[in-house]
């Protein structure tokens, strides 16, 4: 009789554990419902709608995307608005952050942290803001952006990939040269990173600054057994170079920087070790769960009362192991700035104020013009007392 | 039997505990965080290693006191006229550069009691247009508009922000040197110069490293 009661209690306890486990799993899935978005096809309007509906942790991600779309659409003020929202966050010290703490915990995904992006994404936020500062006749603030951007790249794992953006140093020096300061150190660093590619000497009197970009940037995905490894899908884009024909001259716009290269030469992150640990925990608890459940099955088939009890105990352990394993989320954060280019270029030239018809052409690796990508544009050169910044992109959205 | 029961009891406690620890992904601060009003010279809970409001207050207060104390201003027989020139930013932090000069000017205007005057060169285009309207008789004038009354500067006040940055696995450290100077417009002599330096450092959460 007593044994029977104990057996019933055991069953109740086991049922309670199971129910709690289920409740836990259900509880983990709660997210506030978000209203369905009405998309218009305009990347800026839609981006803003997405941003408004997104959790606060994703705001910077949308700010990045909208800023790039705005630049592509020739809306610098919109781009500025979003970059100015993002930069104070990515430029600060993110410590004692509850979301980050959560992202490091076993049962929350890395993507619960506030998105600030991988280094190449943060670099691009500064790079874009820099050209917008320059456009607003604040070249020293532009230079500040290039310096901050290069600093972001200073903690790559391998020394040769630290601070190796060519354009960031080149533009840093160029601003200094234009402000009658010495830009030679920055130029030397840029030339060292450019390797065989010979950089044009600074022309402080150049008043038209062309920032060009082409190709499609890196894409993130989760590798490893549980998607715990942040990996990048990089495709060598067709456009390898560009030229701008304007006012009887052909301006070369070679690829000085490659974001695919930058994304894949960073080395490991501290977060990768944390995610690796989560993956090990997930695997171990799963194995423990499997072993305990198999043991429970064998014990249950033993036919004795003791065997039943052992089966229940092992079953409970197995269940807990399986639930803990299922609840552990080692997935790497693969939220990404998805409208970045692959290649970055720059050229500076002198043009008198006025409007100039121009043709932008892109070339493949063999130097052959990619006809479908050619753009006919008009360059508007501002009055001579300020620099004119022109942003050219192969990307449309 | 007792062992099995204990095991199960432990399991029944461990399972919810695990989920309580893991299931913190719901809404953060559901009641929100109340608005916190800070003093401008107070360090907030949102901070970086760059130029912040408390630095602005500290630096501009120091500079305003410095300008007022120099003999050329304190003992001037005629009220000196000062023009503000844009600050040069050589740091890695994009900043609203003229905010320093604006605060120094407002501090001086508040504390100098008329001992210095600032010339509003930002308004020159508007002022010239107004003067031309007066000269053309399109608007009334309280004085002869053909007489040049725009004052020239006795001094130029400007500054420079320079920085040094170190970033290692232990964190990021930024040193910023704020230097301001007052230059005699006639002789090009620097009659006053002062600086303030601020160093900050911090280490980001491992999730962002």
Interface residues (C-beta under 8 A of the other chain):
Chain A: X3 X6 X9 X10 X13 X14 X16 X17 X20 X21 X23 X24 X25 X27 X28 X30 X31 X32 X87 X88 X91 X92 X93 X94 X95 X96 X97 X98 X99 X100 X101 X102 X103 X104 X105 X106 X107 X108 X109 X110 X112 X113 X116 X129 X133 X138 X140 X141 X142 X143 X144 X145 X147 X148 X151 X154 X155 X179 X181 X269 X270 X271 X274 X309 X310 X312 X313 X316 X317 X319 X320 X323 X324 X327 X328
Chain B: X1 X3 X4 X5 X7 X8 X9 X11 X12 X14 X15 X16 X18 X19 X21 X22 X23 X24 X25 X26 X27 X28 X46 X47 X48 X49 X50 X88 X89 X90 X91 X92 X93 X94 X95 X97 X165 X167 X168 X169 X171 X172 X202 X203 X204 X205 X206 X207 X208 X209
